[in-house]
Amino acid sequence: MKIKHVILSRSTTGFYFDDQKAIKSGKVSHDGFFYSGTPQTEGFTSIRQKGEAISIQLILEDGTIGYGDCAAVQYSGAGGRDPLFLADKNIKFIEKNIVPLLIGVDVTRFRENAEKFDRLLINGKHVHTAIRYGVTQALLSATANFHKLTMAEIIRKEYNIKNKTYKKIPIFSQSGDNRYGAADQMIISKAEILPHALINNVEEKLGYNGEILYEYVKWLINRINTKKIDPEYHPVIQLDVYGTMGEAFNLDISKIGDYIISLEKLCHPYELRIEGPVDTGEKMSTMEALRDLRVYLESKGSNVKIVADEWCNTLEDIKMFADNKAGHILQIKTPDLGGVNNVVEAALYCNKKDIGSYIGGTCNETNISAQTTTNIAIACNAKQMLGKPGMGVDEGRMIIKNEMNRVVALANARLKW
């Protein structure tokens, strides 16, 4: 079954583009929901601006439609990523360079088509990751819809994944700056992993000796213990600290490790995960620091899990981090990998290396990209999945959880038919 038409439309995402370089510089201030200051990353006209996406609809010969959304991460242009993704500029590029190549493509199978478009060169250059992300989502959707299967079933079939049943994946809910109010929402909703907390500034959110975060964690654990209704509710605590621990402790691995162990004691009996404890501003040294921090923590008998994020952007990056055990869990930041075929490959590689596969992404995605990557997480039996898009807790969790419940129920039922 071949593609007959391609329809493009401008879309909006679940959050905003933020200039991470400007924010981390400490030279900006909050003004309500705005940031005051000068942008420092190419393409930004303000430090915070509305997220943009491009929706792709692939119309097949029989009228079946495949859906995908081209979207990029909140912190575009940072940590070695592709530049800011703006719809007006890129929709013209897709119309000229991608649409003619899609017309006539046979979508009977997904994997070969995805690899072809993910590796595509235009004028000798790779296509922006957001475009590859959206095109391959649409190809996966088209293949699944044509065969009247879920996207998870197509992935298992084409990648020869042998798991007998389809299982629900724990969802990591993110709070953004609303680390107190959002934590309450997560506790009420019995979020499996919480709260994110957005610790992206040493002075205001971590403390130069880690004292601010320490007090927050103390508050969080007390909040869980006193407010949870179900006594069996036992969430994982995951804090995203954006490299601030490395800044506060001058990249001294033993000091960072000892501080993390102090947080672990506060969190007991809940498991603690620390995302992005170190960011040196460069890939190789960040990888080495995360590797060394894992070794240090394990030597001290700590059960804290380190989650790699920044600089672990591409499939090749993920393989390198996994090979070097640079962390216990690797975030597969889905828009940064380009084609969703790379998300599948990354998750399977992590599983093979006994490294936790975290199907992540960004608050700045769409419902379509979130649902697509949920199917991939289920198919690959990932360790955890990000609640996305948006920073409202409930909205992203609803999209992910409802899609997960539908797919798991349908795919498992089909195994019995």
N, C-alpha and C positions, 0 to 999 in steps of 0.2 A: 504494500500500500504506500503510495507516494504522496509527497506534499504538493498541493495544488496552489495554495495561496499562503501568504505570510502577512499578518496584520500586526502593526506596531502602534502602541499608544503610550503617552506619557503617564507615569504613575507617581504616587507618593509613597514614602516609606513610613515605618512605624516610629521613627525618631528623627534625629538631626545629624548633620555632619559637624564635628567639633575639631578644631585645630589643636591637636594634642601638644604639639611643640610649644605653642603659645601658652596653653594652660599649665604645662609642667614648668614653664620658665618662672612662674611665681610673679609675673609682671602684669597679671590680669586680675580683675575683681568681678564678683557677681553683682548684677544689677537686676534683681528679680530672676527671670529665666534667661536673661541675656548675660553675655560676658562683655565687660568693658576692657578695651585694649586693642592692640594692633595685631592682625594676623601675621603669622610667621611661616606658614606653609603655602607653597605655590598653589594658586587657583582659588584660595579662600578670599572672599570679599568681606567677611566678618568672622569672628572666632566661632560663632555658632550660626549655622544656616540650615534651612529645612532640607531634609533628605529627599533625594530624587531617585526615580527608577524608570525603567522602560519595560513595558509588558509586551511579550511576544506570544502571538497565537498562531499555531501552525494548523492550517485547514487541510485535511487529507481528502483524497478523491471521493471517499464515501461520506464526507461531511464530519467525520470524527475530528475533534480539536485537541491539540496539545498545548499546555500552558506553561510559561516560564517567565520569570521576572529578572531583569538585569539590575543588580543592586550591589552596593559597595559598603564597606564597614564604616562605622561612625568616625573612626580616626583614620580616614583616608589620607594617603600621602605620608604616613608615619611608619616607622619600623620597617622600612624597606618595601612598602606597599606601592601599588600603582597610584597614580595621581587622582585627585578629586574627580568623581564621576558626575557629570552634568548632563541632563536629559537632552536639551536642545542640541548640543554639540554632537552627542553620540547617536541620536536617532538618525541623523543625516548620514553618519558613517555606516550604520547598520543597513540603511536603505540602499546605499551605493555598493557596499562591499560584501555584505553577508546575505541579504535576501536573495540575490540571483543564485547564490551557491546552494541555498536551501530548497529552492524550487526543483521538484523532480526527485528529491532524495527519498529512497525507500526506507520507511521506518519500521520494517518488520522486526529488526533487531536494533538495540540501543547502543551497545558498547562500541562497536566499530564507528558508528556515526559520531558519537561523543568524542572519541579519541581524534577523529579527523578534524572536527571543528575546534577542539581544544588546542591542537597543535598548529592551527592555521596561521600562516604568515601573510600579512598584507604589507606590501612594499618593504619586505624583509624584516618586519617587526611583528612580534606577537600581539594579538588583539587584547585589549583591556580585559582584565580578569572579570569585571562585572558583566561584560558582554558574553564571554565564554560561559560564565555561570548561568546566565539567563537562557542562552541558546540550548545548552545541554539539559537544563531543566525541562524545556519545552520538548526536546527530543525524547526524554525519558517519559514524560507525560503522554506524548503521542503514541509511543510504543505500548505503554501500559493500557491506554484507552482503546487502542486498536484491538489488542488481545483480550480486552475485558478483564484485566487483572489489576491488582494494586501495583504501584511502583516498587514496593518492597519485594513482591513476588518476582517481578522482572529482574531485579538486582540479584536475588538468590539464584535464579535460573541461569542468568548469563555469566555470573562469576562463580558458579558451581559451589555455593555456600551450603554446607551439609546440615546445618542446624535443623532439627526435626520439627520444632514448633517456633512460633513467633511470640516474643516476650516484650512486655512493656519496659521502657528504659527510664531510669530515674531522671527527673527534670531538675535542673539547676535554675532557680528563680533569681532574677537580678533586680536590685533596688535602685541603682543609680544613687544620686545624692540623698534620696529619701530613705536613709538607712534605718531610721527608727520606725516611721509609720509603715514602710513597706515590710519590715520584719514582722510586724503584727499581722499584716495581711497573709504573709507566708505561713505563719504559725496557725492561723485560722484555717487556711487551705491545706494544711499538712504537707507543705512543700518538702520534697525528699531531700533537697540540697539547698541551703540558703546561707547568707543573704546577699552575697556579692560585695556590697558596702562601698564600692567605688573609692578606695583609698588612693587618690592620685596626687596628693600634695603632702609633703613632709610636715610643713609648719602647721597646717590647719587640721589634718586628718590622721596622721601617724604620730607625730611628735618626734623631736630629735633624739629621744631615748625610747621611742615607741610607746610613750605613756598614754597618748590620746586613744590609740587603737586598743591598748590594754583595757582601758576603762570601758570602751565600747563593747568589747568581747565579754567583759564581766556583766555588763547590762544585758547583753543578748542572751547569755546562758540563763540568767535569772528570769528573763522574760519568757523563755521557752518553758522553763521548769514551773513557773507560776501560772502561765496562761494556757498551756496545752490542755485540751479537754480529754483527749485519748491518752491514757497512761502508757500505751504501747508506742506512741509517736516518738521516733528516735532519729531526728534528721542528722545529716552530715553538715558540718559548718565549713563553708568555703568562702575565703576572703580574697578579693582581687585587689592587689596592692600596687600594681603598675610600677614595679621597680623601686618603690620608695624605701623599702628596707635596705636595699643596696646603697641608696643615697644617705640614709640616716646613719648607717654603720660603716660608711666608707669602703664598701665591698669586702669587709672583713668577714669571711665565711663563718668563722667560729662565733663571732658576735651575733651575726644574723641567725645562725643555728640555735644559739642559746636563747635568743629572744623568742624564736618560734617555739622552742620547747616550753618556755614560760607560758605562752598562749595555749599550748597543748594541755598543760596542767589545768588552766582555767576552764577549758572546754570539756574536760572529762565528765561523763563517760562518752561524750559525742566525738566522733572522728573529726579531725581538723585537716583541711586542705588549704594550702596557700598558693594562690595563683600569681605568677609574675613577681616573685620576691626580689629579683635582680634584673635590671636592664642596663647594660653597660653602654648602650648606644651603638652596638656592633654585634653582628650575628655570632661569630666564632667565640668571642670572649663571654658573651651571654650564655651560650651553650655550655662552655667550660665551667662557668660559675654555678649554673644549675646542677651540672654533673657533680661538682665538688660538694655542693650543699646537700645533695641527696646522700652522698657518701658520709658526710659528717653526721647528718641526722641519724642514719642507720647505725653508725658507730656508737652513738649515744643511746641506742635502744629506742629511739623515737619512732612512733607510728604515723607521724604527720606525712601527708602526701603532698609533694611539690607538683604544681601544675604549670607546664610551660605554655607561654602565650606569645609575647612579642618575639619577633625574628624567627618564629617557627611558622612561616607563612605558606610555603609551597610544599608539594609532595616530596621534593628532594630535601627540603629543610626537615620535614617530619621524619624522614628516614634517617637523616644524620642525627637528629636529637634522640631518636629511638635507639639507634645503634650504640650511641654513647651513654644511654640511660641518663639523659639530661632532664631529670624529673621522673616522677612516677606516673604521671598522666600528661598527655599532650592534647592541647586544644587544637582541633582541626577547624580552623576559622574559615568556615565554608566559602564565603565570597572571595577570600584571598587565594584559594586554590584554583580559581578559574573553573574549568569543567567539573561538574559533579561526579564524573567518572574518577577524578582524582580524590574526591572525598571518600569514595568507596575504597580505592586502592590504599589510601592513608589509614583508614580504619582497620582494614584487613592486615596491613603491615604492622600496626601497633599491636593488634591481637596476637599476631605470630611472634612478636618480640616480647610478649608478656608485659607490655606497657599499656596503661589505660587509654582507651580511645574515647575522646570527648568530642562529640559532634556539636561544635559550638557555632560561632557566627557572630552576629551583631544585633543590637537593638534596632539598627537602621535597615532591617530587611523588610519583607512583605509577607502577607499571609501565604502566598503561593510558594515563595522560597522556603518558608518555615515548614510548610506541609511536605514539600519535596524532600527536604533533608531529614524530616522525621521518619519518612519511609526508609531512607538510607540507614539511619541509626538502628531502626528495627531489623532491617535485613542483615546488617553487619554485627548485630548483638553488641552495640557500643556500651561503654561503661556508664556514660551519662550524656544528657542532651540539654542544650540551652533552651530555656523558656524565652521565646522571641516571636515577633518583634516587639519593640516598645520598651518602656521602663515602668509601665503601670502594674506590673506583677500579674494581675488577673487576666488581662487581655492576651498576653503572650502565652501564659500557662494554659488558657482555654484553647487557643489554636493548636498548640502542640499536643495537649492531653486528649482533646477530642479526636484529632486525627489519629493519634496513637491507638486509642481505644477502638476506633472504627476499623483500622487496618488490622490490628491484632485479632479482633473478633472475626472479621471476614476471612482473613487468610487462614486462620486455624480451623474455621468451619469448613472451608473449602478442602482442607486436608482429609476431612472425614467423608466428603461426598463421593 
